[in-house]
Amino acid sequence: MLLALFGCATVQADMLDALKAYEQQNYTEARQQFEVLLPLGNELAAFNLGAMAYQGEGQDKDLVKAIAHFMLAAELQHPQAKDLLATLAAKANESQLEQATHHYEQLQQLLVIKELAAGTDNDTEMPEPVKRVAPEYPKNALANGVFGYVKVRFLVNEQGEVTAVDTLDAYPEHIFEQATIRAVKRWRYEPSDKKHLQHVRLDYSMNGGVKLSAVENVMEKHKLWEYAVAGAPQYQFVLGTLLSLIDVQSANSFWYDPELPLAAQPDFSIYKDRARLRANFNGFWGSAVVRVAKDGTITEQINAQVEQKSEIADLTGLTLKGKVEADVYRIERISVNGVSKVFATPSIQTSRSMSGMFWWEQAAKNGNLDAQRVMAAYDPQWESYLLTQQDAEVMAWTGTRMMLEGQHEQGMQFLEQAIAKHYEPAEMLKKQFNWHKTRKTPDERP
């Protein structure tokens, strides 16, 4: 299942290649690759550049340069940088520390990717669906027990028709994409006064969902965790995709705590089904993460997004019914047989290394283009970076979004550039806006 994923990546610089070059004492090549990865907020690249400057590998020893890079590595949360920075700073005089601080500020200016920005949301004004066709499970995949998912983005015109679709993310690749696109193209929405851009994810599994044992077997067979931890970007991308798959299909929700250390081995026990709790109250609209005592009493409202129509703003002191199997729960309204009810889903606290997003981000920072494209859908910084790299896929869909937001000239320019790079969906996207441009309003018609 993984052959397509492992064979398709295009990278501009690769952390694994950089580390291999370093081990082979090809310091010039290693330094060049680390410097390409540095603007992506890569803490290991900053750390290694600092170590090479301090040890004089492929260059003269430079304490100032080393301190500056360790300062940046510490800012980017490299686990060893802070201690080494203190050791080296003690060896420097006042003038050297001042120079290092100035050089560090210059390095900061090179960063294109900093902290993970807020994810881009779907169109909140999306019209209601009036027809959704389920995709047909590919016969070969069904016969061989292959499971997976496809996430697509698509454009809906004023008539509610889906006019352009493209894959954003898929596991495994080249298995479910065609069935997904064929189905989504047949979807229909209520007519509206403008076009809409949307993301959707369709899951493919049999007999009640993905079997965790099958995922474990895939990971063990291909040593996904070991190679991902070692810094191999393509393995990091595939691991992120697999963890995303089982995360979404799990009955639990997850709280990826940045304060917890990275897991040495994957912890699949977090996916063990835990029962939902039922609310012993009504009138709450929105979602919240709460801490719950053993008797079901809500002792703390950790965070909440409360809708304006909600009659309850603070859930502290209210109770939940059922067997309490976790400390933290996510509360939200769920439709059961057409009736809206409030349920609490176990929210499992775990290391961020069990998050698919974490490994996608690592792969992106380590130079994997597939991961960078996925991240561009969630983080405007990655979108901006790939626009500077003139990535056709990102240019086409960013151009579409800009057209919808009224930035017609720049949006069309991105679409034209994507067409010139032979990205097929860009031509269809452009036709939609050209058609809209040539339509006459009722006042203009004879």
Buried (B, 14 or more C-beta within 10 A) or exposed (E): BBEEBBEEBEBEBBBBBBBBBBEEEBBEBBBBBBBBBBBBBBBBBBBBBBBBBBEEBBEEEBBBBBBBBBBBBBBBEBEEBBEBBEEBBEEBEEEBBEBBBEBBEEBEEEBEBEEBBEEBEEBEEBBEEEEEEEBEBBEEBEEEEBBBBBBBBBBBBBEBBBBBBBBBBBBBBEBBBBBBBEBBBEBBBEEBEEBBBBBBBBBBBEEEEBBBEBBBEBBEEBEBBEBBBEBBBBBBBBBBBBBBBBBEBBEBBBBBEEEBEEBEEBEBEBBEEBBBBEBBEEEBBBBBBBBBEEEBBBEEBEEBEBEEEEEBEEBEEBBBEBEBBBBBBBBBBEEEEEEEEBBBBBBBBBBBBBBBBBBBBBBBBBBBBBBBBBBBBBBEBBBBBBBEEEBBBBBBBBBBBBBBEEBBEEBBBBBBBBBEBEBEBBBBBBEBBEEEEEEEEEEEEE
